[in-house]
Amino acid sequence: MKSEGRGFQWGVVLSLALLGFSRSVGWALNKGLSFPLLSSYTESAFVKGTILAIEGLIGLFIPVLLGYYSDTLRSRHGRRRPFIMVGGLMAGVAVLMIYTGYAMGVPLWGFALTLGFFYLSMHVYTAQYRALMPDTVESGHRGKASGVITLLEWAGNLFLFGLAGYLMALAVAETGESEGIKALAQTPYLKIPFIVTAAFLIGAALFVYFIIREPEAPEIEENESLWGYLKSIVENRDFLKFYAAQTLWWMSFEFIAIFLYGILAYILHGSASEENIKAVTSLGLYLMALFNVTVLLGALPGGIIYDRLGRRLSIIVGGVIFALPQIWGWFIHTEAEITIALGIAGIGWGILMAASYPVIGDLLTRFEREAFTGRYYGFFEATRSLPVLLAGTIGGAIVQLAGENYRVLFPIGALLVLLAMPMVWFMKNLEVEGTRGGTE
């Protein structure tokens, strides 16, 4: 599969989508099992949130630095693929270490270290994975490519959540234990999600490395220094507005993603004790799977809207659809209401993700800076990682200040999304209508 042209090539896009699928399986494993496994060590929302926020701290720096250096890498293996192979291999090993550490009964600090190594491994190739799409797909086709890639990314989440939920159901049936995660830990089934995830991470990274051929690297006549590139982001108001907006809507998402089990336990059982969290683990996995199904429903239309109907409109529509169910979240009390709210939010999130991914690539095209996709998508990922850091620590602190009331995260999350929308609307060079032919 070669990439001499930069139009829409199904082989290249599907290969990137496979890599996205594998990475999403890895992140879903973290989202689906890390919180309940940490609950075996501590009931403190702040401690669990802080440990999970390590991902945000690592993602704040590693993609920015390695994305920058991948832009200037000149090797026969390409600029992005070496990072993808090394990071994928590391991430697969890290997943196996997480399971092994928990099964061996390592103390909390040891389990936290294995999670930290996993986060580091995943972020070794985050920026490079993101940069490959605008590297290989020209402006005007990126919305469609983003829709396909986003579809497979969230299918990876759905696959892992579905697998974990199914295994929990088997474990509950075999052990008679009512708490899903506790039942799973008592059976050999616990290792299966970790083994499957490691296989996907390693296999997809090797596939991309050996099969995909990157386009010839563009010549960089005047390379920016690391400080110069960070400074240019602040000076260019369009980049700054978009990065700030993305930080806000991802923080809203992470409030729910990190603390979903606590939210469910509080709403359905009145408190987020260890027993109540373990009691809702199976439900949480199924709701995560449902959320991802509806994200899939929103992803492809989101990409098409981006290319054909307008950049601003597609992002605003996705953001509003994502925010409204969170406002309702303050008032919900039943499992059915939670299910409906998350389902609607998923559609909005799918549109928002498909519409926001190509923005940086299109801005770089407009400003004739396409040689720098690695560094700007590195910063793109940093603004997705900072919310993990902020949501884990601030969200945990808010919950504790609110008397362990996890429900308060819903309206705060909605407010963050709505605050982000004017930033996108007033981006000067984000055109209202997209192009159909690939020219700006």
N, C-alpha and C positions, 0 to 999 in steps of 0.2 A: 504494500500500500504506500504509494509515494505521494508526495504533496507538492508537486511542482506548481500547480495552480493554487489559487487561494479562494476559489469559489466554494460552493457547497458540495462536498464529497462525502457520500454516505459512509464509505469505509473508514475515513478518518474520524468523522463525527461519532460513529458507533464505537470505535475503539476508545475514544475519549470518554464516551458514555459508560463503557465497561469499567474503565478506571474509576469514574465517578461512582458507579455502583459499588465497587469493592470498598472505596473509602467510606461511603455511606454505611455499609454494613459494619465497618469498624466503629464509626461514630455512634451508630445505633446501639451497638453492644455497650458502649460507654454510657449512653443515655439510659438504656433499658435496665442494666444490671448494676452499675457502679453505686447508685444511690441506695438501693436496698441492701447490697452487700456491705456498704459502709454503715448501714443501720445496725449491722451485727456488732459493730465496734462502739458506736455512740449514737445517742438520740439528739444531740445538739444540731440544730439547723445551721448554726453559724460554722461549726467545725466541718460538717459535711459540705456545706456550700464553699467554704474556703479551700478545701482539698480539691473539689471539682473545678474550682476557679484557677488552679494551677495551669489548666489548659489555656486559659486566657492570657496568663502571664507569659507563657512560652510563645503562644501565637502572636503576641504583641511585638516580638523582636525577631524571631527566627525567619518567618516568611519575608519580612522587610529586608533583612540582611542577605539571605540566600537568593531571594528574587533579584536583588540588585546585582549580585555577582554572577548569576546565571545569564544575565543580559550580555555580559562581556566574555563569557566562556567561549573559547574556540577549540573545538575538538572534533574528531571524525565521528564521535558518538552524538553530536548535537549539543545544544545549550540546555535543554530541559531533561532529556532522557536519563543522563547519569544520576541526577538528583532523584528522579522517579524510581529508578531501580534500587538505589541505596535506601531511600526512605521506605519503599514498600517492603523490602526484606527486613529492615529494622522493626517496622510496625508489626509484621507477622510474628516475629520473635517476641516482641513486647506483649502481644495478646496472650501468647502461651505462658509468659512469665506472670501475668495477672492471675490467670487461673491457678497456676502452680503455687504462687504465693498464698492465695486464699485457701487452697486445699491443704497446704502445709501448716496453716494456722499462724502465719507471720503476724507480728504486732501491727498496730495501726500505722505507725511510721513506715514500716516495710511495705505495707499494701499501698500507701500513698506514693512511695517511691516508684513502684511498678507502674502506677497510673501516670506518674510524671514522665517516665521513660516512654510510655506509649504516646503521650501528647507530643513529646519532643520528636519522636519518629514520624508521626503523621505530619507534623509541620515542616519537616525537612524538605518535603516535595509539594507542599500546598500551593505555593506561588507558581511553581513550574507547571503543575497540572492546570491551573487556571489560565496561565499565559498561553498554553498550547492552542486553545481555541481561537483567540484573535490572531495568533501566529499563522494559523492554517486556514482560517475562514475570513473572507473579506467582508467589510462593512456592507450592510444591505442583506446579508444572509445570516448574520449572527443571531438575530432573534429566533429564527427557526432552529439553528444549531443549539442555542441555549435551551429552547423548549425540549428538544430531544435529550440533551444531557441532563437537564433538571428532572425530566421524567424518569430517567434511569437512576439518577441519584436518589430520588425519593422512593423508587421501587426497591433500592437496597435497604433503606430504612424499613419499609414494609416487610420485606423478606425476613429480616432479622427479628423484628418484633413478632411477626407471625410464628416463626420457628420457636422463639423463646416461650411464647404463650402456649403453643402446642405441647412443648416439652414439660412445661409446668403442669398442664392438665394431666399428662401421663403420670407425672410424679405424684400429684395429689391423689390420683386414682390408685396408684400402687401403694403409697405409704399411709393413706388415710389422714394425712396432715392437712389442716384447712388452709394454712398459710403457704401460698404458692412458692415463694423463694426459699422458705424453710424446707418444703418438700423437695424442691429441686436439688438443694444442697445435700440431701440425704441419699441421692441416687447418682448413678454414673451419668445421667443426662446432663448434669451441669457442665461437663467438659465439652459437650457437642457444639454449642454456639461459639466457644472459643476456638475450637479446632477448625470449624467451618470458616470463621472470620479470618483466621490466619491464612488458610488456603486461598481465599479470595484476594487478600491483600498481596500476598507473595505472587500468586499466579497472574493477576492483572498487571502488576508492575513489570514482571518479566515479559509478558505479552507485548506491552507497549514498547519496551526497550528493544526487543528483537524484531518486531513487525513494523512499527511505525517509523517512517523516515521524516525527519523534520525538514522544512524548507530551508534553503540556504540563509544563513544569518545575515541580516542587513548590515551594511557598513555603518559604524558609528563614528561620524566625523568629529563631533565635539561631545565627548562623554562627560556626563555630570559626575561630580564627586558625590559621595554618599550624603554629605551635608547639603550639597547643592540641590539634590533631587528632593530631599525632605523640605527644604526651603521653598522650592518651586511649587510644591503642593499647597502650601499656605498662601503663596502669592497668587495662585490661580483660583479665583473664587468658585468656579464651577467644580473643580476637583474637591475643594474644601467643603462646599455645600453637600456634595454627594456623599463623601466619606462621613461627614457628621450625621447626615440623615440615616445612612446605613447603620451607624453605631447605635442610633436610637431604636430603629425597628428590630435589630438583632438583640438588643438588650430586652426588649419586650418579649421576644420569642424565648430567650433564655430564662426569663423568670418562670415561664411555664415549663420549659423542658427540664430545667434543673430540679424544680420543686413540685413536679406534677404529683408524685406519690404523696407528698405532704398535703397538697391541695385536696386531693381525693380523700385522704384519711380525715382531714379536718371537716370537709363538707359532709361526708357520709357517716362519719363516726364521732365527730365532735372534738377529736384531738389527733395529733400526729405522733402518737407513741410508736415504739418499735413494733408492737403487736398489730396496731392498726395499719401501719405502713406495709407490713408484710401481708396483711389481709387484703390489701388493695393492689398488690403487685401484679397479679394476673389481669385485673381490670385495667390497670395502667398500661400494660403492654398491649392489650387489645385496643384501648383508646389511642395509643400511639400509632398502632397499625391503621386504625380508621382515619386518623389525621393524615397519615401518609397517602391513603387511598384518595382522599379529597384533594391533597396537594397535587397528585397526579392529574386529577381532573382539571385543575387550574393551570398546570404547567404549560401544556401545549398551546392552549388558547392565549396564555400570557405571552409566549414567544411570537405568535402570529400577530397579536395586537401590537406588540413592540415594533415589528417590521412594517406593518401596514397602516395602523390607525394612530400611532403617535407614541413617543417616549413618555412624555409627562402623563398623559391620560392613562396609559397602562399601569404605571407605577402608582398613581393616585387611586385608581380603582382597586388594585390589589391591596393597598394599605388600608383603605376604608373598610373593605370587606373583612380584613383581618382584625381590625380594631373593634368593630361593632359588637361581636360576640363577647369580647373581653369586658365591655361595659356591662353587658347583660350578666357576666360572670359574678358580679357582686350580689346578684339577687337569686342565683340558682341554688337549689337544695337537693335535687334528685339526680340519680344516675342518668336518667333519660335526658334531663336538661343539659348535663355536662356533655353527653354524647353529641347532642344537636349542636351545642356551642362550638365544640372542637371541630366538628365536621364542617361547619360554615367557615370557621377560621382557617381551616386547611385549604379551602378553595382560594381564599384571598392570599394566603401565603404562597401558594403555587404560582399565582399570577405575578405576585411581587418578586419572587425569586427569578422567574424566567425573564421578567422585564428588567431587572436590575443588573444581572450578570453581564450583559453586553455593553453597559454604559461606559465603563472605563476604556474598553477597546475602541468604541466609537469616538470618545473624546480624544484618545491618542491619535486616531486617524485624522480627526479634524485639525488637531494642532501639529500634525506631521511629526509625531513622536512614537511611531509604531515599533521602533527598535527597542523601546524601553518597556515592553509589556511585562517583563518579569518583575521589575521593581515596582511598577504601579499596581500590578495585581498582588504583589507582596504587601503593599500598604492596604489594598482592598481587603486582604485576609486579616490584616492587623485590626481593621475596623470591624471585623466579624469576631475577632478574638477578645478585643477589649471588653465587649459586652459580657462575655463569659466571666471574665475577671470581676467586672462590676456587679453583674447580676448575682454571682455566687456570694460575694461578700456583702454587698449592699442589700440584696434580697434577703439573705439570712438575717442580717441585722434588723431590717424592717419587720420581718416576721416575728422576731423575738421582742422588739419594741411594741408590737401590736398584740402582745400576749399570746404568741404562737398562732395567730390568726393568718393562715396562709391565703385566705380568700382575698386579702387586701392587695395581693400582687396583680390581680386581674385589672382593676381600674387604673392602677399606676402604669401597667403595661400598655393599656389603650391610650393613655395620655401621651406616652412616649412616641407611639406610632403617629398620632395626630400632629404632634409637634414637628415630626420629620417631613410631613407632606409639603408645607410651604417652602422648605429648603429646596425640594425637587422642583416645585413649580417655578421658582424664580431662578433656576439655572439658565444662564444667558444662551449657552450654545447647545442645550439639549432641545433639539427641534421638536415642535409640536407634532409634525408628521414625519414618519420614517420614509426611507427611499426604497423603491422596489428593485432598482437596478444595481445597487451597490455603490453608488456615488453619493457623496455628501454635497 
